[in-house]
């Protein structure tokens, strides 16, 4: 007789790429694309990436996947909604501080995401 687990598996969330986020991701080196995919897969299943941080400057629930492999690679996403993980921005970070243009772009896509979610 098999025993059921007390915890149900987290529901799988689809990925929704905002703007050019998917195209930008495809410009990462192959190893960074693979690592980003693995990190997003964890998020889709209710987990957290190995290296991430909250990005409240972008908006409520925004987080950044941080990869350090042949450069600094970042993916900003929101996973607070029931059915989807929204990927707002994928980029190479070239300085200690995230560039203002990357923050502004992610904020704009966050607003677009909210408009889409509340339709």
N, C-alpha and C positions, 0 to 999 in steps of 0.2 A: 504494500500500500504506500503510495507516495504522499508526502506531506506538502501542502501548499505553503508558499512563503507568506509571511504576514505583510510584506510590502509589495505592492504592485509595481511593475516596471513603469518608469516614467513614459508618458506618451511621446511618440516621435513627432518632432516639429519640422515642417518643411522650411527650406531656406528661401528667403526672398532677398535678392540683391537690388539695392537702390541705385539709380543712376548708372554710372560706369563702373561700379564696384567690382562686378564680375570680370569685365575686360581688364581692369587694373590688376586684379588678382592674377590673371593669366600672364602678366608681365613679370611676376616674381620668378626667381630661379626655381627649377623643378623641385628641389628639396624643400624650399619654403612653401611652395604650392601644396605639396604633400602634407607638410606639418600643419599648415593652415586648415586643410581639409580634415585632418584627424582631430584638431582642436574644435572645429565647428561641429563635427560629428558628436563629440562629447556633449557640447552645448545642446544639440538637437535632442539628445537623450536625457536631458535634465542635469548633466554634470557641468563641471568647470574645466576650462583649459588648464594645462600645467602652469603657465605663466600668463597672468592677466591682471588687469587692475580696473577699478571703477573709473568712469569718465563723467562725473556729474556736470562738468562744464558743457558737455554735449547735450545732456538731458537725462531725465530720470530713467534708470535702468540701463544706461549705456555703459559698455565695457570695451576694453581694448585687449586683444590677443597680442602678446609680445613675443616675437621670434628673434633670436640672435644667431644667425647663420649666414656668413658671408655678407654681413650687413645687418641692419636693424629693419625688420619688417613688421608692420602693424595692420591689424584688421579691427575696425570698430563695429560692434554689433549690439543689438538689443534683443533680449530673449524673454522679456517680461510678459509677453502675450501668449495666450493659450495655444494657438495653432501654428505659430511661425517664429523663426529667428530671422530678424532683419539685419542684413549686412549693409552698413551705411557707407563704409569707406575702407579701401585697401591701399596702402602706400608704403614707400620706403622712408624711414626716418633717418635724416642725415645729420641732425644736431641733437644736443642734449635735451632741449626743450622741443615739444611738438610745434611745428610751424603754424602760425596763425591761419594761413590759407587752408591747412588740413582741418583745423578746428572749425573754421567757418563753414567749410564744405560739409563736414559731418553734421553740424548744427542745422544747416539747410535741409539735408536729407532726413534728419530726425523729424523736422517739421512736416516734410512731405510724407514720411512714414505715418505720422499721427493722422494726417488728412486721409490717407489710404485706409487706415485701421478703423476710423470713425465713420466711413461711408455707409 
